[in-house]
Amino acid sequence: MKGGIYNILKAQYLIDDNAVKNWRFIVFVILLAIIMIANTQRYEQKVFKIVELTNKVKELRSEFVDRRSELMKLKMESTVSAKMEEKQIFPSTVPPVKIEVEEPEEKNFLEKLWQ
């Protein structure tokens, strides 16, 4: 046990006859660590992008609600009447009249035939 720990501390596993296998494993572990670090970095970038887009959506939604309420106020009849009075256009005092057009009744085939 003592010799094993002493050999590990002296890094004997790097210079022994089987050192090529050990070096391959060490390079493999280093590559895995680099891939893991890069993957974590990409994941964090995506999380930050999602948070940024979520905040932007909330901001745009609140702006949409504000614009919609402004539009509703502008579409009200009293607002339109006030703006038209500034241009000397007043609302009508006579209510509108509905014009109905009666379409001629279509005759069926037999009635057309007897005429």
Sequence and secondary structure as in RCSB ss.txt:
>XXXX:A:sequence
MKGGIYNILKAQYLIDDNAVKNWRFIVFVILLAIIMIANTQRYEQKVFKIVELTNKVKELRSEFVDRRSELMKLK
MESTVSAKMEEKQIFPSTVPPVKIEVEEPEEKNFLEKLWQ
>XXXX:A:secstr
 HHHHHHHHHTGGGTSTTHHHHHHHHHHHHHHHHHHHHHHHHHHHHHHHHHHHHHHHHHHHHHHHHHHHHHHHHH
SHHHHHHHHHHTT    SS              HHHHHH 
